[in-house]
Amino acid sequence: MTMPTRPRNAAGMLSAAALLAAAAVAVPSAAAAAPSPLAPSALAAPTGTAGTDLPVVSPAPQQMWRAGRDVPLTGNVGVVVDEHTDPAARDALVRTLRAHGVDRVRVTGPAEAGAHGRAPLQILLGDAGRADVRSALGDVSVPDHAEAYALRVDRGAGGRVGTVTLAGADAAGQFYAVKSLEQLLVTRGHDTTIAGAAVQDFPSMPLRGTIEGFYGEPWTSAERLDQMAFYGDLKANTYVYAPKDDPYHREQWRDPYPADELAGLAELVDAATANHVRFTFALSPGNSICYTSDADMAALEAKFQALYDVGVRAFNVPLDDIDYSRWACDSDRAAYGDPSPGAAGQAQADFLTRVQQGWIETHDGARPLQMVPTEYYNTTESPYKAALRTMDDDVVVMWTGNDVVPQSISVAQAVEADTVFGGPTFLWDNYPVNDYGQTSGRLLLAPYDKREPGLSDHLAGLVSNPMNQAAASKVAVFGMLDFAWHDRGYDRDRGWDEAMRYLAHDDERAVDALLAFGDLNHLAPSFGDPWQPQAPALAADVDRFWDRWEAGDRQAAVDGLRRRAELVAAIPETLRSADVDPGFLSDAKPWLDADDLWGDAFVATLDAAQADLDGDTAARDALLARAKASAASAAKVLVDPPDNRWGVAPVKLGDGVLDTFLRDLGADLAS
């Protein structure tokens, strides 16, 4: 049974209408997010961006330059808005000003802005076409692009402090302008200034965010709500709800959500919308669906309708991780013949075309349907993919790269995906997900890497599949969102450092400790070789140690490694005593507990080396015994209770580097 379709373009382009619709984001409610951790409370000095002395803005803007002198943030600020100003942007701006000590924030319309005496500092917020906004921007312009914005900080004259102009191409652009302004506020002591910047910016990829698509314990409601605020801070616009272990998402997909669970999802939809994040509901029926069944179509539509009624406007049908060598009903066999990849592809194409044309296109505001193919992990032409290309060309196809967990993703691979899937794919990147056996006992904290600049030319969007540990996932997701916004300007090391700053609220000691902790959790597994190495900074320090040690300069070897050892040992106390994201500390607890012991073993082993150099063999032997006992205890620390499907497992931390070094140096000293 072949449904009439608007076939996908085998040359590899989605319809312009589909991409434009995918780029648009729903206007949020007036709910305001909490002040962003990206807004620094104190900086020793502004960090340069693009060769300037301006603060770093994340994600990295397309264009940012110094426009003039910094502007003092006064205690009296006028905010000028109109009926087209985005309520979420306005509320976020007012909250940010108050958080930075502004006691009087007067919100007025353009006509009333100077009626009762102009505030020393005025902030204009609104649509790019508003007359006062357009005039104040001067030679700074809002790019002609969905979600684009422009920002200008202008120092005043004649007793006026200045004007800050925030303009958006749409509501999301206004919100993003505020999020960038938050990062231009620099506080030293009791004084806050606004860096004299100009920004012209837009996202390189239409869809940017995460897919909660892992196996194992789903995130809690509190974790998801925290994630929505994080996505707002990083200008993400997509969250796909697809936890494999939510029974109503997969195994019991036909059953309606109980009232309390639906209410929880509705709360999450509201929080997402308030942060300009599109909540995308995914329903995964592939294990039991009868593609030709009107009853199953009705069950899917009823489930979608329940979510539509609480505000969802984006929907996804994942057909991944299913057996397409069998049918779930006799009517599918009658319609498509014996089970085969090609027959499965045709059945899926027909079914999803019916969903797109019969349900999505009849519901006001609904975005183009998304789907995950059964062959989601390669670009090899096949009967399945050929059949899938007969699907309605507005349906957006997801792809994970050329492996389930790819070691890299290239532009050439994305071009191949364009061809075999019939249009720009929506990249589901399986990093930093840790729900498979090779990740047992691991927290994946390496930076986002090995994705080629230029992918934005060939992708409909990019989402990360995070870890079961929601807050700890922010490290990798931060970098991914930086890449998705401006892939050609992405800097891996900068993104990693800024991610740690976000978690540490700019506490320099905590940032250093987080970077060292991230180094100990740097290994990124795959189903083949790891695609990022374990503890590269520590490994480099250890290599320098052995070069000096073996050259006979043993005192220099010990002295040179001392700082790293003390840094590692201090990580747990440094992080737990600082203003670090509490969710991260909770997620990382087993690894921090193990670090406490490994750090003690590290320092004790170096102390043993020093004692040996000093000729104190008794102290050396005692310290080696202490180090051995601490290392043995560290190796027994478990992730328990586990959030992951791999269950209770020993913590892996710096493995293959730190443990090997301690063993080898201990053996050398004992010989």
TORMI-574080 format. One record per residue (C-alpha): residue in one letter; x, y, z negated. Coordinates in steps of 0.02 Angstrom, whole numbers, padded with zeros to 5 digits, always signed. Last residue first. Example, Ala and Ser with C-alpha at 12.3 -4.5 7.8 and 13.67 -1.06 7.14 Angstrom:
s+00684-00053-00357
a+00615-00225-00390
//
This chain:
s+03175-00067-02185
a+03043+00016-02294
l+03063+00187-02214
d+03045+00118-02037
a+02896+00011-02086
g+02808+00160-02164
l+02847+00264-02009
d+02770+00131-01896
r+02615+00099-02002
l+02580+00283-02030
f+02603+00320-01845
t+02490+00178-01791
d+02352+00231-01911
l+02360+00410-01848
v+02367+00371-01662
g+02276+00210-01617
d+02127+00265-01718
g+02112+00451-01751
l+01950+00412-01841
k+01845+00257-01818
v+01721+00229-01959
p+01681+00046-01991
a+01509-00006-01929
v+01332-00028-01994
g+01216-00036-01844
w+01261-00027-01659
r+01088+00048-01628
n+01142+00212-01704
d+01073+00310-01852
p+01172+00200-01971
p+01149+00190-02158
d+01294+00164-02171
v+01437+00220-02059
l+01568+00127-02157
v+01730+00170-02247
k+01837+00012-02260
a+01980+00076-02151
a+01997+00226-02265
s+02022+00112-02416
a+02165+00022-02328
a+02242+00188-02278
s+02232+00251-02457
a+02314+00092-02523
k+02454+00099-02395
a+02487+00282-02430
r+02497+00250-02618
a+02617+00106-02591
l+02723+00216-02477
l+02723+00351-02610
a+02782+00230-02743
d+02919+00163-02629
r+02982+00337-02587
a+02978+00392-02768
a+03086+00244-02816
t+03201+00271-02668
d+03243+00451-02713
g+03385+00486-02591
d+03320+00657-02542
l+03292+00598-02363
d+03196+00450-02433
a+03092+00566-02540
q+03053+00669-02387
a+02997+00515-02291
a+02890+00464-02439
d+02813+00637-02440
l+02773+00613-02256
t+02688+00448-02299
a+02594+00528-02444
v+02532+00668-02332
f+02463+00548-02202
a+02389+00427-02331
d+02299+00570-02418
g+02233+00630-02250
w+02174+00454-02207
l+02078+00450-02371
d+01991+00618-02353
d+01970+00583-02168
a+01866+00429-02209
d+01746+00533-02313
l+01740+00663-02174
w+01698+00526-02049
p+01560+00457-02159
k+01491+00634-02189
a+01492+00694-02007
d+01304+00700-01982
s+01277+00786-02149
l+01416+00911-02120
f+01346+00948-01947
g+01173+00975-02016
p+01244+01094-02145
d+01317+01207-02008
v+01478+01269-02090
d+01480+01412-02214
a+01637+01350-02299
s+01669+01240-02452
r+01622+01078-02366
l+01727+01118-02213
t+01887+01159-02306
e+01865+01016-02430
p+01842+00887-02293
i+01979+00954-02178
a+02117+00977-02309
a+02207+00813-02274
v+02209+00844-02087
l+02281+01019-02110
e+02411+00956-02233
a+02468+00823-02111
r+02471+00945-01964
r+02572+01072-02064
r+02698+00940-02120
l+02735+00873-01946
g+02876+00994-01907
d+02950+00985-02082
v+02963+00796-02072
a+03045+00796-01900
a+03157+00943-01945
q+03220+00844-02095
r+03249+00693-01985
d+03362+00773-01857
g+03442+00606-01812
a+03386+00601-01630
e+03264+00463-01677
w+03179+00575-01802
r+03177+00726-01687
d+03096+00635-01541
w+02987+00537-01662
f+02913+00696-01738
r+02887+00776-01568
d+02786+00622-01515
v+02685+00634-01677
d+02642+00816-01641
a+02586+00771-01465
a+02482+00627-01533
l+02401+00743-01660
a+02350+00862-01521
p+02289+00719-01410
a+02186+00635-01547
q+02105+00497-01443
p+02105+00513-01256
q+01960+00564-01144
w+01891+00452-01007
p+01905+00292-01109
d+01932+00141-00997
g+01782+00045-00932
f+01603+00051-00998
s+01646+00226-01059
p+01728+00292-01216
a+01769+00472-01261
l+01908+00481-01391
h+01919+00652-01471
n+01863+00614-01648
l+02031+00651-01731
d+02047+00804-01618
g+01874+00860-01670
f+01931+00857-01851
a+02081+00965-01807
l+01968+01085-01712
l+01845+01085-01856
a+01984+01124-01981
d+02049+01268-01876
v+01871+01337-01860
a+01845+01316-02047
r+02000+01417-02084
e+01944+01552-01961
d+01766+01568-02029
d+01678+01624-01869
h+01506+01553-01916
a+01586+01381-01930
l+01469+01288-01811
y+01474+01429-01683
r+01660+01449-01704
m+01681+01263-01669
a+01583+01281-01507
e+01687+01434-01463
d+01849+01334-01478
w+01779+01195-01369
g+01717+01317-01238
r+01884+01407-01231
d+01975+01242-01212
r+01862+01181-01072
d+01860+01345-00974
y+01707+01362-00862
g+01705+01507-00739
r+01659+01404-00586
d+01529+01309-00687
h+01439+01465-00746
w+01277+01423-00838
a+01293+01234-00824
f+01473+01239-00884
d+01434+01342-01039
l+01285+01227-01071
m+01400+01076-01061
g+01525+01158-01178
f+01393+01190-01311
v+01323+01015-01283
a+01491+00939-01329
v+01505+01026-01497
k+01318+01033-01529
s+01310+00843-01534
a+01365+00850-01717
a+01198+00933-01756
a+01095+00795-01675
q+01184+00638-01734
n+01092+00511-01623
m+01214+00577-01495
p+01170+00685-01345
n+01108+00650-01168
s+01165+00810-01084
v+01059+00898-00954
l+01110+00973-00787
g+01009+01056-00650
a+00945+01050-00472
l+01121+01003-00420
h+01219+01032-00260
d+01290+01208-00267
s+01299+01199-00457
l+01427+01059-00439
g+01552+01191-00383
p+01669+01168-00529
e+01704+00982-00554
r+01651+00891-00711
k+01804+00819-00798
d+01767+00900-00967
y+01647+00939-01108
p+01754+00950-01263
a+01790+00799-01372
l+01678+00776-01525
l+01608+00600-01504
l+01576+00526-01677
r+01626+00345-01670
g+01590+00189-01773
s+01528+00092-01621
t+01550+00197-01464
q+01600+00050-01353
g+01441-00040-01405
y+01318+00085-01335
d+01212+00220-01420
n+01344+00356-01431
v+01281+00493-01314
p+01409+00634-01293
y+01397+00627-01143
n+01280+00529-01031
d+01254+00669-00905
w+01079+00668-00831
l+01108+00770-00672
f+00952+00832-00584
t+00978+00787-00403
p+00978+00899-00251
g+00879+00811-00114
g+00841+00647-00028
f+00907+00525-00157
v+01040+00452-00042
t+01091+00617+00034
d+01095+00734-00115
a+01181+00595-00213
e+01321+00592-00083
v+01340+00781-00102
a+01346+00758-00291
q+01484+00629-00270
a+01585+00749-00163
v+01562+00886-00294
s+01641+00772-00422
i+01586+00691-00583
s+01713+00613-00701
q+01730+00464-00818
p+01549+00421-00784
v+01443+00340-00921
v+01306+00250-00825
d+01417+00260-00673
n+01427+00362-00515
g+01340+00513-00588
t+01192+00502-00705
w+01054+00541-00578
m+00882+00621-00599
v+00759+00644-00456
v+00645+00797-00443
v+00475+00763-00362
d+00434+00903-00238
d+00483+00792-00090
d+00337+00674-00114
m+00412+00498-00115
t+00470+00420+00049
r+00648+00438-00015
l+00614+00303-00144
a+00606+00174-00004
a+00781+00216+00056
k+00842+00217-00125
y+00776+00041-00157
p+00837-00029+00009
s+01012+00031-00039
e+01136+00172-00005
t+01268+00180-00141
t+01262+00343-00237
n+01273+00268-00411
y+01197+00266-00587
y+01011+00299-00569
e+00959+00141-00479
t+00797+00123-00580
p+00757+00302-00536
v+00728+00437-00667
m+00583+00551-00623
q+00536+00735-00632
l+00367+00807-00582
p+00365+00984-00515
r+00311+01109-00648
a+00132+01124-00713
g+00070+01304-00722
d-00110+01263-00679
h-00145+01078-00667
t-00205+01009-00500
e-00030+00998-00425
i+00034+00894-00570
w-00114+00772-00568
g-00159+00707-00395
q-00012+00767-00292
q+00129+00736-00415
v+00052+00583-00499
r-00001+00506-00332
t+00174+00537-00264
l+00241+00453-00419
f+00142+00295-00384
d+00188+00288-00201
a+00373+00314-00233
q+00374+00188-00374
a+00291+00055-00267
q+00409+00092-00124
g+00564+00080-00233
a+00501-00082-00310
a+00474-00157-00137
g+00651-00108-00087
p+00726-00178-00245
s+00633-00343-00221
p+00478-00427-00294
d+00377-00524-00166
g+00251-00425-00066
y+00206-00241-00086
a+00017-00231-00101
a-00023-00411-00150
r+00126-00419-00266
d+00072-00256-00348
s-00105-00326-00366
d-00037-00480-00454
c+00026-00378-00602
a+00186-00337-00697
w+00296-00370-00546
r+00471-00442-00557
s+00646-00405-00492
y+00633-00223-00543
d+00689-00257-00721
i+00693-00094-00817
d+00833+00017-00885
d+00772+00174-00796
l+00597+00214-00734
p+00589+00383-00820
v+00428+00481-00782
n+00453+00666-00822
f+00332+00807-00860
a+00341+00996-00875
r+00198+01110-00929
v+00176+01062-01111
g+00063+01180-01209
v-00038+01074-01330
d-00169+01029-01198
y-00034+00978-01076
l+00025+00850-01203
a-00146+00768-01215
q-00163+00782-01026
f+00001+00690-00996
k-00059+00544-01103
a-00227+00542-01014
e-00140+00548-00845
l-00031+00400-00890
a-00179+00299-00951
a-00280+00344-00794
m-00138+00285-00683
d-00132+00124-00784
a-00319+00099-00761
d-00308+00137-00575
s-00184-00005-00560
t-00073-00009-00407
y+00089+00028-00501
c+00054-00100-00636
i+00163-00037-00778
s+00243-00152-00905
n+00428-00114-00922
g+00419+00043-00815
p+00303+00149-00922
s+00427+00282-00981
l+00335+00444-01022
a+00438+00602-01029
f+00375+00769-01096
t+00476+00921-01046
f+00482+01063-01172
r+00540+01215-01074
v+00657+01320-01180
h+00629+01507-01182
n+00666+01510-01369
a+00486+01540-01423
t+00433+01408-01296
a+00542+01278-01382
a+00471+01319-01553
d+00293+01309-01487
v+00327+01142-01403
l+00404+01077-01564
e+00248+01123-01662
a+00143+01034-01531
l+00253+00880-01547
g+00221+00877-01733
a+00034+00896-01704
l+00040+00748-01583
e+00125+00646-01718
d-00009+00691-01845
a-00152+00653-01724
p-00086+00481-01676
y-00009+00482-01501
p-00118+00398-01371
d-00078+00218-01320
r-00029+00181-01139
w+00157+00208-01173
q+00163+00078-01311
e+00335+00011-01261
r+00402+00175-01194
h+00358+00348-01258
y+00227+00293-01385
p+00354+00173-01462
d+00480+00313-01493
d+00639+00207-01485
k+00691+00263-01311
p+00684+00447-01359
a+00625+00542-01203
y+00582+00723-01244
v+00670+00826-01111
y+00732+00996-01171
t+00762+01129-01040
n+00799+01316-01036
a+00972+01332-01114
k+01030+01511-01143
l+01156+01459-01277
d+01067+01545-01422
g+00900+01480-01363
y+00969+01303-01355
f+01029+01318-01535
a+00858+01379-01592
m+00777+01230-01505
q+00905+01112-01584
d+00856+01166-01759
l+00676+01122-01719
r+00732+00953-01655
e+00833+00917-01812
a+00686+00965-01923
s+00568+00852-01825
t+00689+00708-01846
w+00797+00642-01705
p+00762+00468-01641
e+00847+00318-01723
g+00919+00204-01590
y+00921+00214-01401
f+00961+00380-01317
g+00857+00493-01207
e+00842+00655-01302
i+00874+00748-01140
t+00972+00908-01155
g+00984+01081-01078
r+01006+01174-00914
l+00889+01182-00763
p+00913+01314-00626
m+01103+01299-00618
s+01221+01446-00590
p+01136+01550-00723
f+01132+01741-00706
d+01239+01886-00763
q+01286+02067-00739
v+01368+02130-00899
a+01435+02300-00952
a+01530+02315-01114
g+01569+02447-01242
a+01576+02328-01391
i+01439+02367-01515
t+01509+02420-01682
t+01478+02364-01860
d+01554+02443-02014
h+01555+02372-02190
g+01717+02275-02174
r+01744+02245-01990
t+01587+02189-01898
v+01581+02162-01710
l+01415+02157-01616
l+01448+02102-01436
q+01389+01925-01472
e+01214+01981-01519
l+01209+02081-01356
s+01227+01918-01259
k+01075+01842-01343
v+00977+02003-01314
a+01016+01995-01128
y+00962+01813-01130
f+00790+01861-01195
q+00771+01993-01060
g+00823+01867-00927
a+00695+01742-00993
a+00556+01871-00972
d+00604+01906-00792
a+00739+01997-00694
g+00797+02059-00863
a+00863+02223-00928
l+00951+02269-01090
t+01013+02448-01103
v+01111+02510-01252
t+01115+02698-01276
g+01232+02805-01378
v+01280+02890-01538
r+01201+03057-01495
g+01291+03205-01573
g+01329+03290-01409
a+01384+03136-01315
g+01331+02954-01310
r+01430+02794-01287
d+01347+02681-01159
v+01327+02493-01183
r+01258+02412-01026
l+01173+02243-01004
a+01106+02155-00852
y+00997+02002-00838
a+00960+01854-00726
e+00833+01719-00771
a+00786+01694-00586
h+00907+01783-00470
d+00924+01952-00387
p+01062+02010-00503
v+01016+02150-00626
s+01120+02304-00586
v+01253+02409-00669
d+01287+02571-00575
g+01173+02670-00689
l+01090+02551-00811
a+01006+02699-00897
s+00907+02745-00741
r+00842+02569-00712
v+00790+02552-00893
d+00702+02721-00894
a+00608+02678-00733
r+00558+02499-00774
g+00608+02386-00629
a+00734+02282-00726
d+00600+02232-00851
g+00626+02273-01032
l+00734+02326-01176
l+00803+02501-01202
i+00908+02517-01360
q+00926+02691-01431
l+01056+02748-01555
p+01047+02917-01642
a+00857+02899-01651
r+00763+03030-01549
g+00650+03148-01643
h+00465+03115-01663
a+00414+03116-01479
g+00579+03052-01412
a+00533+02870-01376
e+00346+02902-01364
a+00333+02894-01174
p+00452+02745-01161
g+00354+02643-01289
t+00407+02631-01470
v+00494+02515-01593
r+00578+02606-01738
v+00710+02505-01829
r+00762+02583-01993
d+00871+02488-02114
v+01000+02426-01988
g+01115+02312-02089
h+01172+02184-01963
a+01032+02061-02002
r+00909+02202-01972
l+00977+02230-01798
t+00973+02044-01758
r+00792+02029-01816
v+00740+02176-01709
l+00826+02102-01556
a+00752+01928-01582
d+00579+02004-01599
r+00596+02104-01438
a+00666+01956-01341
a+00527+01842-01403
p+00395+01973-01358
d+00461+01994-01179
t+00443+02175-01128
h+00309+02199-00995
e+00193+02298-01109
d+00331+02422-01146
v+00489+02430-01250
v+00605+02560-01325
v+00699+02511-01483
g+00757+02660-01586
v+00895+02630-01711
n+00929+02710-01880
g+01062+02631-01989
t+01190+02658-01851
l+01283+02529-01749
p+01437+02622-01689
v+01464+02615-01500
d+01625+02549-01423
r+01704+02655-01287
g+01671+02628-01103
a+01615+02506-00969
r+01729+02361-01014
w+01691+02215-00900
m+01578+02065-00885
q+01529+01969-00729
q+01464+01790-00710
p+01447+01780-00899
a+01533+01644-01002
p+01400+01550-01101
s+01448+01614-01223
v+01514+01792-01242
v+01691+01818-01304
p+01721+01989-01380
l+01793+02123-01266
d+01978+02164-01257
t+01980+02125-01071
g+02067+01991-00968
a+01909+01897-00922
t+01850+01896-01102
g+01965+01943-01244
t+01928+01905-01426
p+01885+02056-01530
a+01993+02074-01684
a+01989+02005-01860
l+01808+01961-01829
a+01668+01969-01954
s+01483+01929-01954
p+01494+01860-01779
a+01333+01844-01677
l+01349+01670-01602
p+01274+01602-01763
s+01112+01676-01696
p+00989+01767-01805
a+00834+01660-01831
a+00714+01643-01684
a+00563+01752-01663
a+00385+01695-01627
a+00303+01811-01501
s+00258+01671-01383
p+00369+01626-01240
v+00349+01660-01053
a+00366+01495-00961
v+00527+01469-00866
a+00552+01481-00677
a+00700+01390-00598
a+00605+01229-00567
a+00470+01324-00475
l+00600+01403-00363
l+00678+01232-00333
a+00511+01153-00290
a+00457+01294-00175
a+00621+01287-00081
s+00588+01106-00040
l+00720+00985-00099
m+00871+00965+00015
g+00972+00809+00058
a+00969+00770+00243
a+00847+00630+00200
n+00715+00760+00163
r+00589+00683+00045
p+00426+00636+00125
r+00265+00738+00102
t+00167+00584+00064
p+00019+00476+00116
m+00020+00325+00000
t+00087+00159+00061
m+00000+00000+00000
//
